[in-house]
């Protein structure tokens, strides 16, 4: 592992020296024994001007693999700088799903030019894939596959695999179809090895491999791969006609994409926002959420202002206000993260949401009691004011409980409104826990100080 970690810095340093010395042949030699993902990592580390220069040194086959591994920022820059002819050559080397993904990133004029330039058969395949929304099974499938008629034998399947190895990578399953191209079932490649050559292929169908409709959400596809330990799955239309296949590498990309999207949305960021975006782009994407946060934060200011007289009576309250709001927010954040993750994985639905809510309420009460007792004793011993400890302890119980409760309700409410449960949820959570934390703390202080005539 240490050896692998050392290779990248060493190669990057070597690459920068070669660039400075204009030693293109040595750069080509350096890339010759490297994996496409490693080359992409190096290119990502370079300045904009050097990226295009180095990328154009790659042969077309390598370039088609490398461009898929680049960061979004680097790939967008290269797509803008490459000519239509260069893009056409690169895209022709790709599998249909990857070609569709790249073409979807092109401008309308570029996409039209490339689609007209590539082979007509490949162009039609890509056009068909582009009809599906990018976040569905149809949007991530590839049309390259090996299919057989139901009368075929294992020997026929072996020959079909041999014939397809030149044009199709990573053949995991043979798909069996009827005369109308409707899917009958899937046969894992390893099953073919264990039976006699002239066994009918229909006898080898694995009933545990499901098919997925083209309009299924990609998150649901990823869950199926996990549930059934799949490496490949067929995609069908409403009449059960075989359209394409989805492989495990496509699903891994989907999982990464969905995870990043959820993380970004929780924080109120656009999914295409990166640390390398221009200042103008980043400000445009982030400023609206900051304004929203500013508006919600003003609610806390109003709450504090309402209890100004109470604060004057016991100034020590000011020291503990951030503690109440912060602990409530932290408790809510813990619950929110669990709920959003559970909803993303399909573990939490509206059907079992009540059970999840009740469970988290009990957790909130228990945590609130545990934290409230401790912080109440600390306040009492530190300031020597028993009533302060009582106020703080009770407020902490209420705040932690409320934060936990809202951590469940916010993503469920967003889901009910048909919005992404992660969409800005932390901003809404923070707004509530801050305002409610101050309200509970200062409200209890007002009541108890009057009660004890202080």
Secondary structure, 3 states (H helix, E strand, C coil): CHHHHHHHHHHHHHHHHHHHCCCHHHHHHHHHCCCHHHHHHHHHCCCHHHHHHHHCCCCHHHHHHHHHHCCHHHHHHHHHHCCHHHHHHHHHCCCHHHHHHHHHCCCHHHHHHHHHHCCHHHHHHHHHHHCCCCCEHHHHCECCCCEEECCCEHHHHHHHHHHHCCCCCCCCEEEEECCCCEEEEEEEHHHHCCCCCCCEHHHHCCCCCCEEECCCEHHHHHHHHHHHCCCEEEEECCCCEEEEEEEHHHHHHHHHHHHHHHHHHHCCCCCCCCCCCCHHHHHHHHHHHHHHHHHHHHHHHHHHHHCHHHHHHCCCHHHHHHHHHHHHHHHHHHHHHHHHHHHHCCCCCCCCHHHHHHHHHHHHHHHHHHHHHHHHHHHHHHHCCHHHHHHHHHHHHHHHHHHHHHHHHHHHHHHHCCCCCCCCHHHHHHHHHHHHHHHHHHHHHHHHHHHCCC
